[in-house]
């Protein structure tokens, strides 16, 4: 769109003024930062030279004054370091501002004013230090929501105190690079869509990018919501749900002054480490620190203190590579049952029954006296408030036993001294020997007490499955799968293995958190939990999260059409809502896909269940093509030819998607000497530039310029579960989609 010369001159001049202010602030801050850095180094040197060189024990009484002296240096130094870190972050922000200070402008007139005010919107705010004029508003500021939610005409935004009403008479977007205004346009809906279409036509990047220039109205509502304790989003492939979640995290951190959220208060649960790396640049680009990012296995390893746990990807590989329908059905039904609300209820009943039937309480003696009988101890646990956590009740029981022991310790020590005095061989070391005997007695006593206060979860879990009659008594009134006998036998076999299976690790984690007094400093400050790919979670996962983060708010993102290894519908979100039991919760649907071309999306829709609607952003492209060959050698040649075509089109990322890691390894072995190609395995991380071979379950959340789906034949893809896999694989394609097979074509195509 052409701009008249007056507007062009005005915008160029305003850009120059804005950059000039940012440069002045950067210069001043750089000097201040350098001075701070030198002061920190000087303080550290002074601290080394002026404090005592060899304080052997700072916590002894003799060295108390040395400790005070050290603190006198340490506290100001800590303040200087904090100030320096803030300055470094501000410098990075100003450097980004100088490169591209803003991307949008709205002219907004408040209802109680006569003139329109020019509101420029960028990644971060910029205020003139002298005039206090706001040159750039942060995209997360309340007034910036007007840009995302309204066209020209009447508009409003929610300020902290009240709703502010007004009118918009101009919406303008800019492309600014390296401080130069390349172009701008006045954005009505049609032109804004064209701008987004142009951005989507570019090549995929190696890392997920920010979307601040193109946030849609429904996305902005999700990002800015501060009311919901549980925000659930059902978003179709390519709807931008992960991007929205990350921008929501950045918004929550921006609101930190009032909501007190910092990077260590938020945790993101990602599907795998490759995806963790893929999204790692978004928050830093938005000017925020990266938050804790974990995969669920990290939680299992941390809680159970066990590194030998099967991963979810290993479970999927085992399921997808099975040549036996009977065996794959057993794996699925076993995981479905272990992840279900029914099994959670069985475990809860088991936990309630543990003190009554399975915990082996014993009499406690100390100093020749009977401190407590096993009947009394058992009665205390059974009579106490059963709503309280079993681990907490057992901890309280331990304290109640140890209190009389502590009260009698001095008397017991005197008795031990008398005992030692009567043995002449220790007459010169009565005090020392008596104390050693006391420590030994206390150790033995604690060992006996911990036998019934520190429970062995694995032992109890094995006991649950080794006694079928008892298992069925716990399951009374609950719906059990037809294959429950096979599941019980399968579990007993798996529990004898060195590696703990994924499904059993989940159950053990739930037991551990329910019957032990578990605390973890890494998790205790978490106030917001973001869960991606939630459709692959089971009720058991959410029960564990509810035990770990009971007071947190949640943002839950999923797509029931991208479930692997099970079938789901929208009732999944009802289960999650019931388990987390938050006061305010909502489910929002994002049904428009921005990633794929219309042709790819139309092709992918054949793998959806009937009645499920997916809307396209209407970006045109190549029609997907299915290739067949007589043998694998001819098929490899076709694949190489298709990759060459993708390269000719300038595509920078090309993904060859296989059903399993086993298939991916086989294909890589055939092509590695013919192409510069990377194999991505379940434990791999890499920047997504180049040609990749990847199993379908690792490709979720990622996107490639060109996608080649391998082995689209009847042997690999023929079940209802396989339809989901094909939908996932097809919707990874940004521009071009091709499918390859030998033999008989998949009936799903």
C-alpha positions as CSV (number, residue, x, y, z in Angstrom):
1,X,0.0,0.0,0.0
2,X,1.4,3.4,-0.9
3,X,1.8,6.0,1.8
4,X,1.5,9.7,1.1
5,X,4.6,11.7,1.6
6,X,3.4,13.6,4.6
7,X,2.7,10.4,6.5
8,X,6.0,8.8,5.3
9,X,8.0,11.8,6.6
10,X,6.1,11.9,9.9
11,X,6.7,8.2,10.5
12,X,10.4,8.4,9.6
13,X,10.8,11.4,12.0
14,X,9.0,9.7,14.8
15,X,11.1,6.6,14.4
16,X,14.3,8.7,14.5
17,X,13.2,10.4,17.7
18,X,12.3,7.1,19.3
19,X,15.6,5.4,18.4
20,X,17.5,8.5,19.6
21,X,15.8,8.3,23.1
22,X,16.6,4.6,23.2
23,X,20.3,5.2,22.2
24,X,20.7,7.9,24.9
25,X,19.3,5.5,27.5
26,X,21.5,2.7,26.3
27,X,24.6,4.9,26.4
28,X,23.9,6.0,30.0
29,X,23.0,2.5,31.1
30,X,26.1,1.0,29.5
31,X,28.4,3.4,31.4
32,X,26.5,2.7,34.7
33,X,26.7,-1.0,34.0
34,X,30.4,-0.9,33.4
35,X,30.9,1.1,36.7
36,X,28.8,-1.5,38.5
37,X,30.8,-4.3,37.1
38,X,34.1,-2.7,38.2
39,X,32.6,-2.1,41.7
40,X,31.6,-5.8,41.9
41,X,35.1,-7.0,40.9
42,X,36.7,-4.5,43.4
43,X,34.4,-5.6,46.2
44,X,35.2,-9.3,45.5
45,X,38.9,-8.5,45.6
46,X,38.5,-6.5,48.8
47,X,36.5,-9.3,50.4
48,X,39.2,-11.8,49.6
49,X,42.0,-9.6,50.9
50,X,40.5,-7.9,54.0
51,X,38.6,-10.9,55.6
52,X,40.4,-13.7,57.4
53,X,42.1,-15.9,54.9
54,X,41.4,-19.2,56.6
55,X,38.3,-19.3,58.7
56,X,38.1,-23.1,59.3
57,X,34.6,-23.1,60.8
58,X,32.5,-19.9,60.3
59,X,29.7,-21.3,62.4
60,X,31.8,-21.8,65.6
61,X,31.4,-19.4,68.5
62,X,35.1,-18.4,68.2
63,X,34.6,-17.2,64.6
64,X,31.3,-15.4,65.1
65,X,32.8,-12.0,64.5
66,X,34.5,-13.2,61.3
67,X,31.1,-14.3,60.1
68,X,29.7,-10.8,60.8
69,X,32.6,-9.2,59.0
70,X,32.0,-11.4,56.0
71,X,28.3,-10.6,55.9
72,X,29.2,-6.9,55.9
73,X,30.9,-7.5,52.6
74,X,28.5,-10.0,51.2
75,X,25.2,-8.2,51.5
76,X,26.2,-5.0,49.6
77,X,27.9,-7.2,47.0
78,X,24.7,-9.2,46.5
79,X,22.8,-5.9,46.0
80,X,25.3,-4.8,43.4
81,X,25.1,-8.0,41.5
82,X,21.3,-7.9,41.4
83,X,21.4,-4.3,40.2
84,X,24.0,-5.3,37.5
85,X,21.8,-8.1,36.3
86,X,18.8,-5.8,36.0
87,X,21.0,-3.3,34.0
88,X,22.2,-6.1,31.6
89,X,18.6,-7.1,30.9
90,X,17.6,-3.5,30.3
91,X,20.5,-3.1,27.9
92,X,19.4,-6.1,25.9
93,X,15.9,-4.7,25.8
94,X,17.1,-1.3,24.5
95,X,19.2,-3.0,21.9
96,X,16.1,-4.8,20.6
97,X,14.3,-1.5,20.7
98,X,16.9,0.3,18.6
99,X,16.7,-2.5,16.0
100,X,12.9,-2.4,15.9
101,X,11.1,-0.2,18.5
102,X,7.5,-0.9,17.6
103,X,5.4,-2.9,15.2
104,X,2.0,-1.2,15.5
105,X,0.2,2.1,16.2
106,X,-3.4,2.9,17.2
107,X,-4.9,6.4,17.4
108,X,-7.2,6.3,20.4
109,X,-9.4,9.0,21.8
110,X,-10.6,8.5,25.4
111,X,-14.3,9.3,25.9
112,X,-13.5,12.2,28.2
113,X,-11.0,13.8,25.8
114,X,-11.2,15.7,22.5
115,X,-8.1,14.6,20.7
116,X,-6.8,11.2,19.4
117,X,-3.5,10.0,21.0
118,X,-0.9,8.1,19.0
119,X,-0.2,4.8,20.8
120,X,2.9,3.0,19.5
121,X,3.1,-0.7,20.5
122,X,6.3,-2.7,20.7
123,X,8.0,-5.6,22.5
124,X,8.8,-3.4,25.5
125,X,7.9,0.0,26.7
126,X,10.1,3.2,26.2
127,X,9.6,6.3,28.3
128,X,11.5,9.6,27.7
129,X,13.4,10.1,31.0
130,X,13.1,13.9,30.8
131,X,9.5,14.5,29.6
132,X,8.1,11.2,30.9
133,X,6.3,10.9,27.6
134,X,5.5,7.3,26.7
135,X,7.1,6.7,23.3
136,X,6.3,2.9,23.1
137,X,3.8,0.8,25.0
138,X,4.6,-2.8,25.9
139,X,2.4,-5.2,23.9
140,X,1.2,-6.5,27.2
141,X,0.0,-3.2,28.5
142,X,-3.8,-2.8,28.9
143,X,-4.3,-0.3,26.1
144,X,-2.4,-2.5,23.7
145,X,-5.3,-5.0,23.8
146,X,-7.3,-2.5,21.7
147,X,-5.0,-3.2,18.8
148,X,-5.6,-6.9,19.0
149,X,-9.3,-6.9,19.7
150,X,-10.9,-4.0,17.8
151,X,-10.9,-2.4,14.3
152,X,-11.6,1.3,13.9
153,X,-14.6,2.6,15.8
154,X,-15.8,2.3,19.4
155,X,-13.4,0.3,21.6
156,X,-12.5,-0.3,25.2
157,X,-9.9,-2.0,27.4
158,X,-9.7,-3.3,30.9
159,X,-7.4,-1.1,33.1
160,X,-6.5,-2.3,36.7
161,X,-9.1,0.0,38.2
162,X,-11.9,0.1,35.6
163,X,-13.0,-0.3,32.0
164,X,-11.7,2.5,29.8
165,X,-13.9,3.4,26.8
166,X,-12.9,5.3,23.7
167,X,-12.7,5.3,19.9
168,X,-10.1,4.1,17.4
169,X,-9.7,6.0,14.1
170,X,-6.4,4.5,12.9
171,X,-4.7,1.1,13.1
172,X,-1.2,0.9,11.5
173,X,1.4,-1.8,11.3
174,X,5.1,-1.4,10.6
175,X,8.0,-3.4,9.3
176,X,11.2,-2.0,10.9
177,X,14.6,-3.7,10.6
178,X,18.0,-2.4,11.9
179,X,16.4,0.9,12.7
180,X,15.0,1.5,9.2
181,X,11.3,1.8,8.3
182,X,10.8,-0.6,5.4
183,X,7.1,-0.1,5.0
184,X,3.9,0.5,6.9
185,X,0.2,0.0,6.2
186,X,-3.1,1.0,7.7
187,X,-4.6,-2.3,8.8
188,X,-8.2,-3.2,8.3
189,X,-9.1,-6.8,8.6
190,X,-8.5,-7.7,5.0
191,X,-5.0,-6.1,4.9
192,X,-4.1,-7.5,8.3
193,X,-5.0,-11.0,7.1
194,X,-2.8,-10.4,4.0
195,X,0.1,-9.4,6.3
196,X,-0.3,-12.6,8.3
197,X,-0.6,-14.6,5.1
198,X,2.7,-13.1,3.9
199,X,4.4,-14.0,7.2
200,X,3.1,-17.6,7.1
201,X,4.4,-17.9,3.5
202,X,8.0,-17.6,4.8
203,X,10.2,-20.5,5.6
204,X,9.9,-22.3,9.0
205,X,12.5,-21.2,11.5
206,X,14.8,-23.4,13.6
207,X,13.1,-22.2,16.8
208,X,9.5,-21.1,17.5
209,X,9.1,-17.3,16.9
210,X,7.1,-14.7,18.7
211,X,3.7,-13.8,17.3
212,X,3.2,-10.3,18.9
213,X,2.5,-8.7,15.5
214,X,-0.2,-11.2,14.5
215,X,-2.0,-12.2,17.7
216,X,-5.7,-12.8,16.9
217,X,-8.6,-11.6,19.0
218,X,-9.4,-15.0,20.5
219,X,-5.7,-15.6,21.2
220,X,-5.4,-12.3,23.0
221,X,-8.3,-13.2,25.3
222,X,-6.5,-16.3,26.4
223,X,-3.2,-14.5,26.8
224,X,-4.6,-11.7,29.0
225,X,-7.0,-13.8,31.2
226,X,-6.3,-13.2,34.9
227,X,-9.5,-14.6,36.3
228,X,-9.3,-18.3,35.5
229,X,-7.6,-20.7,37.9
230,X,-7.8,-23.3,35.2
231,X,-7.6,-22.2,31.5
232,X,-8.1,-25.2,29.1
233,X,-7.6,-24.8,25.4
234,X,-8.6,-27.3,22.8
235,X,-6.8,-26.2,19.7
236,X,-6.5,-27.8,16.3
237,X,-3.1,-28.5,14.7
238,X,-1.5,-25.2,13.7
239,X,-3.9,-23.0,15.7
240,X,-1.0,-21.4,17.6
241,X,-1.9,-22.8,21.0
242,X,1.7,-23.3,22.2
243,X,2.7,-19.8,21.0
244,X,-0.3,-18.4,22.8
245,X,0.6,-20.3,26.0
246,X,4.2,-18.9,25.9
247,X,2.9,-15.3,25.3
248,X,0.5,-15.9,28.2
249,X,3.5,-16.8,30.4
250,X,5.2,-13.6,29.3
251,X,2.0,-11.6,30.1
252,X,1.8,-13.2,33.6
253,X,5.4,-12.2,34.2
254,X,4.6,-8.7,33.0
255,X,1.8,-8.6,35.6
256,X,4.4,-9.6,38.2
257,X,4.2,-6.4,40.3
258,X,0.6,-7.2,41.4
259,X,0.4,-11.0,40.9
260,X,4.0,-11.6,42.1
261,X,4.9,-14.0,39.3
262,X,8.5,-14.4,38.4
263,X,10.3,-17.0,36.2
264,X,10.8,-19.4,39.2
265,X,7.0,-19.3,39.9
266,X,6.1,-20.9,36.5
267,X,6.7,-24.4,35.1
268,X,6.0,-25.6,31.6
269,X,5.4,-29.3,31.0
270,X,6.6,-30.2,27.5
271,X,6.1,-33.4,25.6
272,X,9.9,-34.0,25.0
273,X,13.3,-32.4,25.2
274,X,13.4,-31.6,21.4
275,X,10.2,-29.6,21.9
276,X,11.7,-27.9,24.9
277,X,14.6,-26.7,22.8
278,X,12.3,-25.7,19.9
279,X,10.4,-23.2,22.2
280,X,13.4,-22.0,24.2
281,X,13.8,-18.7,22.3
282,X,10.3,-17.3,22.7
283,X,10.4,-15.9,26.2
284,X,13.9,-14.4,25.8
285,X,12.8,-12.7,22.5
286,X,9.9,-11.3,24.5
287,X,12.4,-9.8,27.0
288,X,11.7,-12.3,29.8
289,X,13.8,-14.9,31.5
290,X,13.1,-18.5,30.5
291,X,11.0,-20.4,33.0
292,X,11.4,-24.0,34.3
293,X,10.6,-26.4,31.6
294,X,10.3,-30.1,32.3
295,X,9.0,-33.3,30.8
296,X,6.8,-35.5,33.0
297,X,9.6,-38.1,33.3
298,X,11.7,-35.5,35.1
299,X,9.0,-35.4,37.8
300,X,8.9,-39.2,38.1
301,X,12.7,-39.4,38.4
302,X,12.8,-36.6,40.9
303,X,10.0,-37.9,43.2
304,X,11.0,-41.6,43.0
305,X,14.8,-40.9,43.1
306,X,15.1,-43.5,40.3
307,X,16.9,-43.0,37.0
308,X,15.8,-46.4,35.6
309,X,12.3,-45.5,34.4
310,X,10.9,-46.3,31.0
311,X,10.1,-43.0,29.2
312,X,6.8,-42.3,27.5
313,X,8.5,-42.3,24.1
314,X,10.0,-45.8,24.8
315,X,6.4,-46.9,25.7
316,X,5.1,-45.5,22.5
317,X,7.9,-47.1,20.5
318,X,7.1,-50.5,22.1
319,X,3.4,-50.1,21.3
320,X,3.9,-48.9,17.7
321,X,6.5,-51.5,16.8
322,X,4.6,-54.5,18.2
323,X,3.8,-57.1,15.5
324,X,1.3,-58.8,17.8
325,X,-2.2,-57.2,18.1
326,X,-2.7,-59.1,21.3
327,X,0.5,-57.7,22.8
328,X,-0.2,-54.1,21.6
329,X,-3.7,-54.3,22.9
330,X,-2.4,-55.4,26.3
331,X,0.1,-52.5,26.4
332,X,-2.7,-50.1,25.6
333,X,-5.3,-51.5,28.0
334,X,-2.6,-51.7,30.7
335,X,-1.7,-48.0,30.2
336,X,-5.4,-47.0,29.9
337,X,-6.2,-48.8,33.2
338,X,-3.2,-47.6,35.2
339,X,-3.8,-44.0,34.0
340,X,-7.6,-44.1,34.8
341,X,-9.7,-42.6,37.5
342,X,-10.8,-46.1,38.5
343,X,-7.2,-47.1,39.3
344,X,-6.6,-43.9,41.1
345,X,-9.7,-44.8,43.3
346,X,-8.3,-48.3,43.9
347,X,-5.0,-46.7,45.1
348,X,-6.8,-44.2,47.3
349,X,-8.8,-47.1,48.9
350,X,-5.5,-49.0,49.4
351,X,-3.9,-46.0,51.0
352,X,-6.8,-45.7,53.4
353,X,-6.5,-49.4,54.3
354,X,-2.7,-49.4,54.8
355,X,-2.7,-48.5,58.5
356,X,-5.5,-51.0,59.3
357,X,-4.1,-54.0,57.4
358,X,-0.6,-53.6,56.0
359,X,1.6,-51.3,58.2
360,X,3.4,-53.4,60.7
361,X,3.4,-51.3,63.9
362,X,5.5,-52.5,66.8
363,X,5.9,-51.8,70.5
364,X,8.4,-49.1,71.4
365,X,10.8,-49.3,74.4
366,X,13.3,-46.8,75.7
367,X,15.2,-46.6,78.9
368,X,13.7,-49.8,80.1
369,X,10.2,-48.5,79.7
370,X,7.4,-49.3,77.4
371,X,6.9,-46.0,75.5
372,X,4.0,-47.0,73.2
373,X,2.2,-50.2,72.3
374,X,1.6,-51.2,68.6
375,X,-2.2,-51.1,69.3
376,X,-1.9,-47.6,70.6
377,X,0.1,-46.4,67.6
378,X,-2.2,-48.1,65.1
379,X,-5.2,-46.6,66.9
380,X,-3.7,-43.1,66.8
381,X,-3.3,-43.3,63.0
382,X,-6.8,-44.7,62.5
383,X,-8.5,-42.3,64.9
384,X,-6.8,-39.1,63.6
385,X,-8.4,-36.9,61.0
386,X,-8.3,-39.2,58.0
387,X,-8.6,-36.2,55.6
388,X,-5.0,-35.4,56.6
389,X,-2.2,-36.8,54.4
390,X,-1.1,-40.3,55.5
391,X,2.5,-39.2,55.3
392,X,1.8,-36.2,57.6
393,X,0.0,-38.4,60.1
394,X,2.9,-40.8,60.2
395,X,5.3,-37.9,60.7
396,X,3.2,-36.7,63.6
397,X,3.2,-40.2,65.0
398,X,7.0,-40.2,64.8
399,X,7.2,-36.9,66.7
400,X,4.8,-38.2,69.4
401,X,7.0,-41.2,70.0
402,X,10.2,-39.2,70.1
403,X,9.0,-36.6,72.5
404,X,9.0,-38.8,75.6
405,X,12.3,-40.3,74.4
406,X,13.7,-36.8,74.2
407,X,12.4,-36.0,77.7
408,X,14.1,-39.1,79.2
409,X,17.4,-38.7,77.3
410,X,19.2,-36.9,80.1
411,X,18.1,-39.5,82.6
412,X,19.1,-42.3,80.2
413,X,22.5,-40.8,79.7
414,X,23.1,-40.8,83.5
415,X,22.1,-44.5,83.6
416,X,24.6,-45.2,80.8
417,X,27.4,-43.4,82.7
418,X,26.7,-45.5,85.7
419,X,26.8,-48.6,83.5
420,X,30.1,-47.6,82.0
421,X,31.6,-46.7,85.4
422,X,31.0,-50.3,86.5
423,X,33.2,-51.5,83.7
424,X,36.8,-50.6,84.7
425,X,38.2,-50.9,81.2
426,X,36.3,-47.6,80.3
427,X,36.8,-45.7,83.6
428,X,38.9,-43.0,82.0
429,X,36.4,-42.3,79.1
430,X,33.0,-42.6,80.8
431,X,31.5,-39.5,79.1
432,X,32.6,-40.5,75.6
433,X,31.5,-44.2,75.8
434,X,28.2,-43.3,77.4
435,X,27.5,-40.8,74.6
436,X,28.4,-43.4,72.0
437,X,26.1,-45.9,73.6
438,X,23.3,-43.3,73.6
439,X,23.8,-42.6,69.9
440,X,23.8,-46.3,69.1
441,X,20.6,-46.8,71.1
442,X,19.0,-43.8,69.4
443,X,20.0,-45.1,65.9
444,X,18.5,-48.5,66.6
445,X,15.3,-47.0,68.0
446,X,14.9,-44.7,65.0
447,X,15.4,-47.7,62.7
448,X,12.6,-49.5,64.4
449,X,10.3,-46.5,64.3
450,X,10.9,-45.8,60.6
451,X,9.9,-49.4,59.8
452,X,6.3,-48.2,60.2
453,X,6.6,-44.4,59.6
454,X,8.8,-44.4,56.5
455,X,6.9,-46.8,54.1
456,X,8.4,-48.6,51.1
457,X,6.0,-47.7,48.3
458,X,7.4,-50.3,45.8
459,X,6.9,-53.1,48.4
460,X,3.3,-52.1,49.0
461,X,2.7,-51.6,45.2
462,X,3.9,-55.2,44.6
463,X,1.8,-56.5,47.4
464,X,-1.3,-54.9,45.8
465,X,-0.9,-56.9,42.6
466,X,0.4,-60.1,44.2
467,X,-2.9,-60.6,46.1
468,X,-5.7,-60.8,43.5
469,X,-8.6,-61.4,46.0
470,X,-7.6,-58.3,47.9
471,X,-7.2,-56.3,44.7
472,X,-10.7,-57.2,43.6
473,X,-12.1,-56.3,47.0
474,X,-10.6,-52.8,46.6
475,X,-12.1,-52.5,43.2
476,X,-15.6,-53.4,44.3
477,X,-18.2,-51.3,42.5
478,X,-15.7,-50.0,40.0
479,X,-15.7,-50.8,36.3
480,X,-12.7,-52.9,35.4
481,X,-11.4,-53.7,31.9
482,X,-12.1,-57.1,30.4
483,X,-8.4,-57.7,30.3
484,X,-7.8,-57.1,34.0
485,X,-6.5,-60.6,34.7
486,X,-3.8,-60.1,31.9
487,X,-3.0,-56.6,33.3
488,X,-2.4,-58.0,36.8
489,X,-0.1,-60.8,35.4
490,X,1.7,-58.3,33.1
491,X,2.3,-55.9,36.0
492,X,3.8,-58.7,38.2
493,X,6.1,-59.6,35.4
494,X,7.1,-56.0,34.8
495,X,7.8,-55.3,38.5
496,X,10.5,-58.0,38.4
497,X,12.4,-56.1,35.7
498,X,15.4,-53.8,36.5
499,X,13.7,-50.8,34.7
500,X,10.4,-49.5,36.1
501,X,7.8,-49.3,33.4
502,X,6.2,-45.9,32.7
503,X,2.7,-46.9,33.8
504,X,3.9,-48.3,37.1
505,X,6.2,-45.3,37.7
506,X,3.1,-43.1,37.5
507,X,1.2,-45.2,40.0
508,X,4.3,-45.3,42.3
509,X,4.7,-41.6,42.1
510,X,1.1,-41.1,43.1
511,X,1.6,-43.5,46.1
512,X,4.8,-41.8,47.1
513,X,3.2,-38.3,47.1
514,X,0.1,-39.7,48.9
515,X,1.8,-41.6,51.8
516,X,5.1,-39.8,52.2
517,X,5.7,-36.4,53.6
518,X,7.2,-35.1,50.3
519,X,8.7,-31.6,49.9
520,X,10.8,-30.3,47.0
521,X,12.4,-26.8,46.9
522,X,12.3,-26.9,43.1
523,X,8.5,-27.1,43.1
524,X,7.4,-25.3,46.3
525,X,7.4,-21.8,44.6
526,X,5.4,-22.8,41.5
527,X,2.2,-20.7,41.1
528,X,1.4,-21.3,37.4
529,X,1.6,-24.7,35.6
530,X,1.5,-24.7,31.8
531,X,0.8,-28.2,30.2
532,X,1.3,-28.7,26.5
533,X,0.0,-31.8,24.5
534,X,-2.4,-32.5,27.4
535,X,-4.4,-35.0,25.3
536,X,-1.7,-37.5,25.9
537,X,-2.1,-37.2,29.6
538,X,-4.3,-39.5,31.8
539,X,-6.2,-38.7,34.9
540,X,-3.3,-40.2,36.9
541,X,-1.0,-37.5,35.5
542,X,-3.3,-34.8,36.8
543,X,-3.7,-36.4,40.2
544,X,0.1,-36.3,40.5
545,X,0.2,-32.7,39.5
546,X,-2.6,-31.8,41.9
547,X,-0.5,-33.4,44.7
548,X,2.6,-31.5,43.7
549,X,1.1,-28.1,42.9
550,X,-2.2,-28.0,44.9
551,X,-2.4,-24.2,45.0
552,X,-1.2,-23.4,41.5
553,X,-3.2,-22.1,38.6
554,X,-3.1,-24.1,35.3
555,X,-3.0,-23.4,31.6
556,X,-3.8,-26.7,29.8
557,X,-3.4,-27.0,26.0
558,X,-4.4,-30.0,24.0
559,X,-5.9,-31.4,20.8
560,X,-7.9,-34.6,21.1
561,X,-7.2,-35.3,17.4
562,X,-3.5,-35.6,18.1
563,X,-3.8,-38.3,20.8
564,X,-1.3,-41.2,20.4
565,X,-2.0,-44.7,21.7
566,X,-5.5,-44.0,22.9
567,X,-8.8,-42.5,21.7
568,X,-10.2,-39.3,23.4
569,X,-13.1,-36.9,23.1
570,X,-13.9,-33.6,24.7
571,X,-14.9,-35.3,28.0
572,X,-11.1,-35.5,28.6
573,X,-11.2,-31.8,29.8
574,X,-14.1,-32.6,32.2
575,X,-11.9,-35.2,33.8
576,X,-9.0,-32.8,34.2
577,X,-11.3,-30.1,35.6
578,X,-12.8,-32.5,38.1
579,X,-9.4,-33.6,39.4
580,X,-7.9,-30.1,39.7
581,X,-11.2,-28.8,41.2
582,X,-10.5,-25.1,40.7
583,X,-13.0,-22.4,41.6
584,X,-12.9,-20.7,38.1
585,X,-12.3,-22.8,35.0
586,X,-13.1,-22.6,31.4
587,X,-12.6,-24.5,28.1
588,X,-11.8,-22.4,25.0
589,X,-11.8,-23.9,21.5
590,X,-9.3,-22.7,18.8
591,X,-10.6,-24.2,15.5
592,X,-8.7,-22.2,12.9
593,X,-5.4,-23.5,11.7
594,X,-2.7,-21.0,10.5
595,X,0.1,-23.4,9.7
596,X,-1.0,-25.5,6.8
597,X,-2.1,-24.4,3.3
598,X,-5.7,-24.9,2.5
599,X,-4.8,-27.9,0.3
600,X,-2.8,-29.6,3.1
601,X,-5.5,-28.9,5.7
602,X,-8.3,-30.3,3.4
603,X,-6.2,-33.5,2.9
604,X,-5.5,-33.8,6.6
605,X,-9.2,-33.5,7.5
606,X,-9.9,-36.9,6.1
607,X,-8.2,-38.4,9.2
608,X,-10.5,-36.5,11.6
609,X,-13.6,-38.1,13.1
610,X,-16.8,-37.2,11.3
611,X,-18.4,-34.0,12.6
612,X,-15.1,-32.5,13.8
613,X,-14.7,-29.1,12.0
614,X,-11.4,-27.4,11.3
615,X,-11.2,-24.0,9.7
616,X,-8.5,-22.9,7.4
617,X,-6.8,-19.5,7.2
618,X,-7.1,-19.9,3.5
619,X,-3.5,-19.8,2.3
620,X,-3.0,-21.5,-1.1
621,X,-0.3,-24.0,-1.9
622,X,0.6,-27.2,-3.6
623,X,-1.8,-30.1,-3.5
624,X,-0.4,-33.1,-1.5
625,X,0.9,-35.9,-3.6
626,X,1.0,-39.7,-2.9
627,X,4.0,-41.5,-4.5
628,X,4.3,-45.3,-5.0
629,X,7.2,-47.5,-6.1
630,X,7.9,-51.1,-6.9
631,X,10.6,-51.5,-4.2
632,X,12.4,-49.6,-1.4
633,X,15.3,-48.7,-3.7
634,X,13.0,-47.0,-6.2
635,X,11.2,-45.3,-3.3
636,X,14.4,-44.0,-1.9
637,X,15.1,-42.4,-5.3
638,X,11.7,-40.8,-5.3
639,X,12.3,-39.4,-1.8
640,X,15.7,-38.0,-2.9
641,X,14.0,-36.4,-5.9
642,X,11.3,-34.8,-3.8
643,X,13.9,-33.4,-1.4
644,X,15.7,-31.8,-4.3
645,X,12.4,-30.2,-5.4
646,X,11.9,-28.8,-1.9
647,X,15.4,-27.4,-1.9
648,X,14.8,-25.8,-5.3
649,X,11.9,-24.0,-3.8
650,X,14.2,-22.6,-1.1
651,X,12.8,-24.7,1.8
652,X,15.2,-24.7,4.7
653,X,13.6,-27.4,6.8
654,X,12.5,-30.8,5.4
655,X,11.0,-33.4,7.7
656,X,10.9,-37.1,6.7
657,X,8.3,-38.5,9.2
658,X,8.3,-42.2,10.0
659,X,5.8,-44.1,12.1
660,X,8.4,-45.3,14.6
661,X,12.0,-44.7,15.7
662,X,12.9,-48.2,14.4
663,X,11.6,-47.2,10.9
664,X,13.4,-43.8,11.1
665,X,16.7,-45.6,11.9
666,X,16.2,-48.0,9.0
667,X,15.5,-45.1,6.5
668,X,18.5,-43.1,7.8
669,X,20.8,-46.1,7.2
670,X,19.6,-46.2,3.6
671,X,19.8,-42.5,2.9
672,X,22.8,-41.3,5.0
673,X,25.4,-41.9,2.3
674,X,23.2,-40.2,-0.3
675,X,22.1,-37.1,1.6
676,X,23.3,-34.8,4.3
677,X,20.5,-35.9,6.7
678,X,20.0,-36.0,10.4
679,X,18.3,-38.7,12.5
680,X,16.2,-37.4,15.4
681,X,15.8,-40.0,18.2
682,X,13.8,-39.8,21.4
683,X,16.7,-38.3,23.4
684,X,17.9,-35.9,20.7
685,X,17.9,-32.1,20.5
686,X,18.9,-30.1,17.5
687,X,18.1,-26.9,15.6
688,X,15.5,-27.7,12.9
689,X,17.4,-26.4,9.9
690,X,18.2,-29.0,7.2
691,X,16.8,-32.4,6.4
692,X,15.6,-34.6,9.2
693,X,14.2,-38.1,9.8
694,X,11.9,-38.2,12.8
695,X,9.4,-40.6,14.3
696,X,5.8,-39.2,14.3
697,X,5.5,-39.0,18.1
698,X,8.5,-36.7,18.3
699,X,7.2,-34.3,15.6
700,X,4.2,-33.0,17.6
701,X,4.3,-29.3,18.0
702,X,7.0,-28.9,15.3
703,X,6.7,-27.6,11.8
704,X,8.7,-28.1,8.6
705,X,8.6,-26.3,5.2
706,X,8.2,-29.6,3.5
707,X,7.0,-32.9,5.0
708,X,7.6,-36.3,3.5
709,X,5.6,-39.1,5.1
710,X,7.3,-42.5,4.7
711,X,5.7,-46.0,4.6
712,X,2.1,-44.8,4.0
713,X,1.2,-48.4,3.3
714,X,-1.3,-50.9,4.7
715,X,1.2,-52.6,7.0
716,X,2.1,-49.3,8.8
717,X,-1.2,-47.3,8.8
718,X,-4.5,-49.2,9.1
719,X,-6.2,-48.6,12.5
720,X,-8.1,-45.9,14.2
721,X,-5.0,-45.0,16.2
722,X,-3.0,-44.7,12.9
723,X,-5.5,-42.1,11.6
724,X,-4.4,-39.9,14.5
725,X,-0.7,-40.5,13.5
726,X,-1.4,-39.5,9.9
727,X,-3.2,-36.4,11.0
728,X,-0.3,-35.4,13.2
729,X,2.3,-36.1,10.4
730,X,0.3,-34.2,7.7
731,X,-0.3,-31.1,9.8
732,X,3.5,-30.6,10.4
733,X,3.7,-29.3,6.8
734,X,4.0,-25.5,6.3
735,X,4.1,-25.5,2.5
736,X,4.4,-28.9,0.9
737,X,3.2,-32.4,1.8
738,X,4.1,-35.7,0.1
739,X,3.4,-39.3,1.1
740,X,5.4,-42.4,-0.1
741,X,4.7,-46.2,0.0
742,X,5.5,-49.5,-1.6
743,X,3.1,-52.5,-1.7
744,X,-0.5,-51.9,-0.8
745,X,-1.6,-48.3,0.0
746,X,-3.0,-47.6,3.5
747,X,-6.8,-47.9,3.4
748,X,-6.8,-44.6,5.5
749,X,-5.6,-42.7,2.4
